[in-house]
């Protein structure tokens, strides 16, 4: 069922965001927009440039540096709902998204299988804007995305952006490439 009011989001904790991400100029802002018709209406996170124009996870001309995005978010609080980081084939940074597996109020996982993925992956882990998901930033060698909506798992090496909250759970971005074969089976 569609909620007419925009979802609440956790405020961005800029000081907790890893310096390695801050130094990589692949930042966007995002805002909630309603999409779909009456039967499929839902809230979506639209990537946005500091100017307010749409951003794209595949167009580097729409990305900004961290300080520009931080300034836009702080100085225009009613215009943007959050900030995000774009994954690109320029490096081996990979994002792991675990959906509907966390309870921000109790600071605990609510899904044992996704908790296992989170605790067995080396990386920087934070709570998603809704307080119900977890994002992990790590390093891996991947050439395509892996998505399994049946368990709430998405893994992206490029052409996607992740919301970033700085509401840290644990870890840091590793220097070494991680073996993700336990969660992303190798393609045959």
C-alpha positions in Angstrom: 0.0 0.0 0.0 1.3 3.4 -1.0 2.0 5.9 1.8 1.0 9.5 0.8 3.6 11.1 3.0 7.3 10.9 2.1 9.2 8.3 4.1 11.4 9.5 6.9 15.1 9.1 6.5 18.0 8.9 8.9 20.1 12.1 8.8 23.5 11.9 7.1 26.4 11.6 9.5 29.1 13.1 7.3 32.0 12.7 9.7 31.5 8.9 9.7 31.8 8.4 6.0 35.1 6.8 5.0 37.7 9.2 3.7 38.4 6.9 0.7 34.8 7.5 -0.5 35.0 11.2 0.3 38.1 11.5 -1.9 36.4 9.8 -4.9 34.5 12.4 -6.9 31.5 10.2 -7.7 28.8 11.8 -5.5 25.2 12.6 -6.1 22.3 13.8 -3.9 18.9 12.1 -4.0 15.4 13.0 -3.3 12.2 11.0 -2.9 9.8 11.1 -5.9 6.5 9.3 -6.5 6.6 6.9 -9.4 4.0 4.6 -11.0 0.3 4.8 -11.5 -2.5 4.4 -8.9 -2.0 0.6 -8.6 1.9 0.6 -8.6 2.6 4.0 -7.0 5.7 4.0 -4.7 8.5 6.3 -3.5 11.8 6.1 -5.4 15.1 7.7 -4.7 16.0 9.9 -7.7 19.7 10.7 -8.0 20.1 14.5 -8.3 22.9 17.0 -9.0 23.5 19.9 -6.6 21.8 22.1 -9.2 18.6 20.1 -8.7 18.8 18.5 -12.2 18.7 14.7 -12.5 21.9 12.8 -12.1 22.8 9.5 -13.7 24.7 6.5 -12.3 26.2 6.1 -15.8 27.1 9.7 -16.7 30.2 11.1 -15.0 29.2 14.6 -16.1 26.4 14.5 -13.5 28.6 13.5 -10.6 30.2 15.8 -8.0 32.9 15.9 -5.4 32.0 15.1 -1.8 32.2 18.7 -0.4 29.9 20.1 -3.1 27.3 17.4 -2.3 27.7 17.9 1.4 27.3 21.6 1.1 24.2 21.3 -1.1 22.6 18.8 1.4 23.3 21.0 4.4 22.4 24.3 2.8 19.2 23.1 1.1 17.6 20.7 3.6 14.2 20.7 2.1 15.4 20.1 -1.4 17.4 16.8 -0.9 16.7 13.7 1.2 20.2 12.3 1.2 23.5 11.8 -0.6 24.8 8.9 -2.6 28.0 7.3 -4.0 28.3 6.0 -7.6 30.0 2.7 -8.4 32.1 2.7 -11.5 34.4 0.4 -13.5 37.2 2.9 -12.8 38.1 0.8 -9.6 37.2 -2.3 -7.7 34.8 -0.7 -5.2 31.7 -2.8 -4.9 28.4 -2.2 -3.1 26.3 -4.8 -1.3 22.7 -3.9 -0.5 20.9 -6.0 2.1 17.2 -5.1 2.2 14.7 -5.3 5.0 17.1 -7.0 7.4 17.7 -4.5 10.2 15.9 -2.7 13.0 17.4 0.7 13.7 15.4 1.0 16.9 16.9 -2.1 18.4 20.2 -2.0 16.6 19.9 -5.6 15.5 19.5 -7.7 12.4 16.1 -9.2 11.8 17.2 -11.7 9.1 19.7 -14.3 10.0 20.8 -15.2 6.4 21.5 -11.5 5.5 23.2 -11.0 8.9 25.5 -13.9 8.0 26.4 -12.2 4.7 27.0 -8.9 6.5 29.3 -10.5 9.2 31.2 -12.6 6.7 32.0 -9.7 4.4 35.0 -7.4 5.1 34.0 -3.8 4.4 32.5 -0.6 5.7 28.9 -1.3 6.8 26.2 1.3 7.5 22.4 1.5 8.0 20.3 2.5 5.0 18.2 5.7 5.1 15.1 3.9 6.1 16.8 2.2 9.1 15.7 -1.2 7.8 18.5 -2.1 5.4 22.3 -2.4 5.4 24.8 -1.2 2.8 28.4 -2.6 2.6 31.2 -1.0 0.7 34.0 -3.3 -0.1 36.5 -4.3 -2.9 36.0 -7.2 -5.2 36.6 -8.2 -8.8 33.2 -8.4 -10.5 32.2 -7.7 -14.0 28.4 -7.6 -13.6 25.8 -7.1 -11.0 24.2 -9.9 -8.9 20.6 -9.4 -7.8 18.5 -11.9 -5.8 15.3 -10.1 -4.8 13.9 -13.3 -3.2 16.4 -12.9 -0.3 16.9 -9.1 -0.5 20.5 -9.1 -1.9 21.9 -6.8 -4.5 25.6 -6.5 -5.4 26.9 -3.9 -7.8 30.4 -3.2 -9.2 29.3 -0.3 -11.5 26.5 1.7 -13.0 24.6 2.1 -9.8 24.6 4.5 -6.9 24.1 3.7 -3.2 22.6 6.0 -0.7 25.1 6.9 2.0 24.1 7.8 5.6 27.3 7.5 7.6 25.2 5.7 10.3 28.0 3.2 10.7 27.6 -0.3 12.0 31.2 -1.5 11.6 34.3 -1.9 9.5 36.2 0.1 6.9 36.9 -0.2 3.2 39.5 -2.9 2.8 42.7 -2.4 0.8 42.6 -6.0 -0.5 40.1 -7.4 -3.0 37.5 -9.6 -1.2 36.4 -13.0 -2.5 32.6 -12.7 -2.7 32.0 -16.2 -4.2 30.2 -17.3 -1.0 27.4 -14.7 -1.7 27.8 -14.2 -5.5 28.3 -17.5 -7.3 30.9 -17.3 -10.1 29.4 -17.2 -13.6 30.0 -20.3 -15.6 
